[in-house]
């Protein structure tokens, strides 16, 4: 150690047990800014008991001797908290490029029609336009992006408006979809939710590498498309029962055949079947007349009690929630052909039916009057 390093320091660092523990906690957690962690290490090394010189301390946390000296000085003159924080200098602050007036002009520009030949404004286009239009003297695309992001976060969320007629239709359909069945009616009336989704059939072109300790299963990025299949989800939430029917397509005839299966195969003893579904164009009684003779179509139409979810409210169809479970538990992988798909979804539905997995539906009409109060009149 040289004589310069061993020289007595003007500002001697002395820490209390509480301050030392606080510094050690800052280092252990590692969740603070780099500047604060550097100064934390400086104070711990500079404590009188350690005997480190400024040059030694500077080489340890990759800082400079001047920073070490200033940290010592601030601890002695201004206290423990001041030594850990960055001292703000007003002279070093950069002036804002966008103020309130220019921010409003930037928003108006970004919301205006883009230049000819462009489908939308980009940050690079805005960078050039704000200078050409004398909104500001200069601005980088990074500055414009940060400004727009800040303004988007500060703006209140825009509520979706519903005309009075839409409000009435929403309330009517929500009450019929979300309302429960009386206990005395459950033996005579069945509620069935119907929804559909598609699954792309994908075959492997190379044999996957199975999972082993330390490595998950590996699949080649190349694959072979084998078309798509449609899946109808028939879900009876009160019974905890579901059935998935796999078809080639989703046409009016396919839909009509599913309704016939519901009435004649799955619920033949029900006096009435409450059918909850979304507003797809094939989900109409007319599809039954396209698929069956008039007398048979009329019989099926009268067997069902037709209920549609509100527009923009298809989440009220509980079959959609069951499809989400199916997608995450069974379909989230490559399935090569229709027969394999049928076997996989059949095994999934049998397991769910065996456990009588039901939908824990808690969003009642009373809850809707609170959460969606803008759609409901005050009673």
C-alpha positions in Angstrom: 0.0 0.0 0.0 1.5 3.4 -1.0 1.8 6.4 1.3 -0.9 8.2 -0.7 -3.3 5.3 -0.2 -2.6 5.1 3.5 -3.1 8.8 4.1 -5.6 9.8 6.7 -9.0 10.8 5.2 -10.7 14.0 5.9 -14.1 12.4 5.8 -14.2 9.3 7.9 -17.1 6.9 7.3 -18.7 5.6 10.4 -21.9 3.5 10.2 -24.3 2.4 12.8 -25.4 -1.3 13.0 -28.8 -0.3 11.6 -27.3 1.6 8.7 -24.9 -1.3 7.9 -27.7 -3.8 7.9 -29.7 -1.5 5.6 -26.8 -1.3 3.2 -26.3 -5.1 3.2 -30.1 -5.6 2.5 -29.9 -3.3 -0.5 -27.1 -5.4 -1.9 -28.8 -8.7 -1.2 -32.1 -7.8 -2.8 -30.5 -6.3 -5.9 -33.7 -4.5 -6.9 -32.3 -0.9 -6.7 -30.7 1.3 -9.3 -27.1 0.7 -10.2 -26.0 4.2 -9.0 -27.5 3.5 -5.5 -25.8 0.1 -5.3 -22.4 1.5 -6.3 -22.7 4.0 -3.5 -23.8 1.3 -1.1 -20.7 -0.7 -1.8 -18.6 2.5 -1.4 -19.9 3.2 2.1 -19.4 -0.4 3.2 -15.8 -0.5 2.0 -15.0 3.0 3.2 -16.1 2.3 6.8 -13.4 3.0 9.2 -13.0 -0.6 10.2 -12.3 -1.8 6.6 -9.4 0.6 6.0 -9.8 0.7 2.2 -8.3 3.7 0.3 -10.3 5.6 -2.3 -8.3 4.1 -5.1 -8.9 0.6 -3.8 -12.6 1.3 -3.4 -12.8 2.8 -6.9 -11.3 -0.2 -8.5 -13.7 -2.6 -6.6 -17.1 -1.4 -7.8 -15.8 0.0 -11.1 -16.2 3.7 -10.2 -13.9 6.7 -10.0 -11.9 8.2 -7.1 -13.9 11.4 -7.4 -17.2 9.5 -6.9 -15.8 7.8 -3.8 -14.6 11.1 -2.4 -18.0 12.8 -3.0 -19.8 9.9 -1.4 -17.6 10.2 1.7 -18.2 13.9 1.9 -22.0 13.7 1.5 -22.3 11.1 4.3 -20.4 13.3 6.7 -21.9 16.6 5.7 -25.5 15.7 4.7 -26.2 12.3 6.3 -26.9 8.7 5.4 -29.9 9.1 3.1 -28.2 11.9 1.1 -25.2 9.8 0.5 -27.3 7.1 -1.2 -29.4 9.4 -3.4 -28.4 11.2 -6.6 -28.1 15.0 -6.1 -30.2 16.7 -8.7 -28.7 19.7 -10.5 -31.2 22.1 -12.1 -28.6 23.2 -14.6 -28.3 19.6 -15.9 -32.0 19.2 -16.6 -32.9 19.1 -20.2 -35.9 21.3 -21.4 -39.0 19.4 -22.5 -39.4 19.1 -26.2 -43.2 18.7 -26.0 -45.3 20.9 -23.7 -49.1 21.0 -23.3 -49.7 22.9 -26.5 -47.3 20.9 -28.7 -48.5 17.6 -27.2 -52.1 18.5 -28.3 -50.8 19.2 -31.9 -48.9 15.9 -31.9 -52.0 14.0 -30.9 -54.0 15.8 -33.7 -51.3 15.0 -36.2 -51.1 11.3 -35.2 -55.0 11.0 -35.4 -55.1 12.7 -38.8 -55.1 11.0 -42.2 -51.6 9.6 -43.0 -49.6 10.8 -46.0 -50.6 9.5 -49.4 -49.2 6.0 -50.1 -49.2 5.1 -46.4 -51.8 3.2 -44.4 -50.9 4.8 -41.1 -48.5 7.1 -39.3 -45.2 5.7 -38.2 -42.8 7.2 -35.7 -40.4 8.1 -38.5 -43.1 9.9 -40.5 -44.1 11.8 -37.4 -40.5 12.7 -36.7 -40.3 14.5 -40.1 -43.8 15.9 -40.0 -43.5 17.7 -36.6 -40.5 19.6 -37.9 -42.1 20.4 -41.3 -45.2 21.7 -39.7 -43.2 23.8 -37.1 -44.7 22.0 -34.2 -41.2 21.6 -32.6 -37.8 22.4 -33.9 -36.5 18.9 -33.5 -37.7 15.5 -32.1 -36.5 12.0 -32.4 -38.8 9.1 -33.1 -37.9 7.7 -29.7 -39.1 11.0 -28.0 -42.3 11.0 -30.0 -43.0 7.3 -29.1 -42.5 8.0 -25.4 -44.7 11.1 -25.5 -47.5 9.3 -27.2 -47.2 6.4 -24.8 -47.4 8.8 -21.8 -50.4 10.5 -23.2 -52.1 7.2 -23.9 -51.6 6.1 -20.3 -52.8 9.4 -18.9 -56.0 9.4 -20.9 -59.0 7.9 -19.2 -60.4 4.7 -20.7 -63.1 5.4 -23.2 -66.3 3.7 -22.3 -68.3 2.0 -25.1 -71.6 3.7 -25.7 -74.8 1.8 -26.3 -77.9 3.4 -27.9 -81.1 3.1 -25.9 -82.4 0.3 -28.1 -79.2 -1.7 -27.7 -79.3 -1.2 -23.9 -82.8 -2.7 -23.8 -81.8 -5.7 -25.9 -78.7 -6.3 -23.8 -80.7 -6.3 -20.6 -83.3 -8.6 -22.0 -80.8 -11.1 -23.4 -78.5 -11.0 -20.4 -81.3 -11.8 -18.0 -82.4 -14.8 -20.1 -78.8 -16.1 -20.5 -77.5 -15.6 -17.0 -80.6 -16.3 -15.0 -80.8 -19.7 -13.3 -83.5 -22.3 -13.5 -85.9 -22.9 -10.5 -85.3 -26.2 -8.7 -88.7 -27.5 -9.6 -88.1 -26.9 -13.3 -84.7 -28.6 -13.7 -86.2 -32.0 -14.1 -88.4 -30.9 -16.9 -86.3 -28.2 -18.6 -82.6 -28.5 -19.7 -80.3 -25.6 -20.4 -77.8 -26.3 -23.1 -75.1 -23.9 -24.2 -73.8 -24.2 -27.8 -70.6 -22.8 -29.3 -68.0 -23.9 -31.9 -64.4 -23.5 -32.8 -62.0 -24.7 -35.5 -58.8 -26.7 -35.2 -56.0 -26.8 -37.8 -54.8 -30.3 -38.4 -51.0 -30.3 -38.4 -48.8 -33.4 -39.0 -45.1 -33.7 -38.0 -42.6 -34.0 -40.8 -39.9 -35.3 -38.4 -40.2 -37.5 -35.4 -40.2 -35.3 -32.3 -37.6 -35.7 -29.6 -39.3 -36.8 -26.4 -38.8 -34.9 -23.1 -36.0 -36.0 -20.8 -34.5 -34.7 -17.6 -33.3 -31.2 -18.2 -34.9 -30.8 -21.6 -38.5 -30.5 -22.7 -39.9 -32.2 -25.8 -38.7 -30.8 -29.0 -40.6 -30.4 -32.3 -39.2 -29.4 -35.7 -40.4 -26.1 -36.9 -41.5 -27.6 -40.2 -45.0 -29.2 -40.4 -47.6 -30.4 -42.8 -51.0 -28.9 -43.1 -53.9 -31.5 -43.2 -56.8 -29.1 -43.4 -59.1 -28.0 -40.6 -61.9 -29.5 -38.5 -64.8 -27.9 -36.7 -65.8 -28.6 -33.1 -69.2 -28.1 -31.7 -69.3 -27.7 -27.9 -72.6 -28.8 -26.3 -72.5 -27.9 -22.6 -75.1 -28.4 -20.0 -73.8 -26.3 -17.1 -76.3 -27.4 -14.5 -75.6 -31.1 -15.0 -71.8 -30.7 -15.4 -72.0 -32.5 -18.8 -70.5 -31.7 -22.1 -70.2 -33.3 -25.6 -67.9 -32.3 -28.4 -68.9 -33.2 -32.0 -66.2 -33.0 -34.6 -67.3 -32.2 -38.2 -65.6 -31.4 -41.4 -67.3 -28.0 -41.7 -69.6 -25.6 -40.0 -72.6 -25.2 -42.2 -76.3 -24.8 -41.6 -76.8 -28.5 -42.1 -74.1 -29.4 -39.6 -75.6 -27.1 -37.1 -79.1 -28.5 -37.7 -77.8 -32.1 -37.1 -76.2 -31.0 -33.8 -79.6 -29.7 -32.7 -81.2 -33.0 -33.6 -78.6 -34.9 -31.6 -79.2 -32.6 -28.6 -83.0 -33.2 -28.7 -83.3 -36.9 -29.7 -80.0 -38.4 -28.4 -78.7 -36.4 -25.5 -81.9 -34.9 -23.9 -84.9 -37.0 -25.2 -86.8 -36.8 -21.9 -86.7 -33.0 -21.6 -90.0 -31.2 -22.0 -88.2 -28.1 -23.2 -84.6 -27.3 -24.0 -83.3 -23.8 -23.3 -80.7 -23.2 -26.0 -78.1 -20.5 -25.4 -75.9 -19.5 -28.3 -74.3 -16.5 -30.0 -75.5 -14.6 -33.0 -73.8 -16.5 -35.8 -75.7 -16.4 -39.1 -76.4 -20.2 -39.1 -77.7 -20.2 -35.5 -81.3 -19.7 -36.7 -84.4 -21.9 -36.9 -84.2 -21.6 -40.7 -81.2 -23.9 -40.6 -83.5 -26.7 -39.5 -85.7 -26.2 -42.5 -82.7 -26.3 -44.8 -81.6 -29.7 -43.4 -84.9 -31.5 -42.7 -88.5 -31.8 -44.0 -90.9 -29.1 -42.8 -92.6 -31.3 -40.3 -89.4 -32.5 -38.7 -88.0 -29.0 -38.7 -91.1 -27.7 -37.0 -90.9 -30.3 -34.3 -87.4 -29.4 -33.5 -88.0 -25.7 -33.6 -90.8 -26.0 -31.0 -88.7 -28.3 -28.8 -86.1 -25.5 -28.2 -86.5 -22.2 -26.5 -84.1 -20.0 -28.4 -81.9 -17.5 -26.5 -79.1 -15.4 -28.0 -76.3 -13.7 -26.1 -76.2 -9.9 -26.4 -74.1 -8.5 -29.2 -70.6 -7.9 -27.9 -71.6 -10.2 -25.0 -70.9 -13.7 -26.3 -69.0 -14.4 -23.0 -72.4 -15.1 -21.5 -72.5 -18.4 -23.4 -70.8 -20.8 -21.0 -69.9 -23.1 -23.9 -67.3 -20.5 -24.8 -65.6 -21.0 -21.4 -65.7 -24.7 -21.8 -64.1 -24.3 -25.2 -61.3 -22.3 -23.6 -60.7 -25.2 -21.2 -60.6 -27.7 -24.1 -58.1 -25.5 -26.0 -55.7 -25.2 -23.1 -56.0 -28.8 -21.9 -56.3 -30.8 -25.1 -55.9 -28.8 -28.3 -52.8 -26.8 -27.5 -50.5 -29.1 -29.6 -50.2 -30.5 -33.1 -52.9 -33.0 -34.0 -52.4 -34.7 -37.4 -55.8 -35.9 -38.5 -59.5 -35.9 -37.8 -59.7 -39.4 -36.3 -56.9 -38.5 -33.8 -58.7 -35.3 -32.9 -62.0 -37.2 -32.3 -60.2 -39.7 -30.0 -58.4 -37.0 -28.0 -61.5 -34.7 -27.5 -63.6 -37.8 -26.6 -61.1 -38.8 -23.9 -61.1 -35.2 -22.6 -64.9 -34.9 -22.4 -65.3 -38.3 -20.8 -62.8 -37.3 -18.1 -64.6 -34.0 -17.5 -68.0 -35.7 -17.4 -66.8 -38.4 -15.0 -65.9 -35.7 -12.5 -69.1 -33.7 -13.3 -67.0 -30.5 -13.8 -69.4 -27.6 -13.7 -69.2 -23.9 -14.5 -68.9 -21.8 -11.4 -71.0 -19.0 -12.9 -71.1 -16.1 -10.5 -72.1 -13.2 -12.7 -75.8 -12.8 -12.0 -78.3 -10.2 -13.1 -77.9 -8.5 -9.8 -74.2 -8.2 -10.3 -74.7 -6.9 -13.8 -76.8 -4.0 -12.5 -73.8 -2.9 -10.5 -70.9 -3.6 -12.9 -72.9 -2.7 -16.1 -75.0 0.0 -14.4 -74.8 2.2 -17.5 -77.0 -0.4 -19.3 -79.6 -0.8 -16.6 -82.2 1.7 -15.4 -82.2 2.8 -11.8 -84.8 0.9 -9.8 
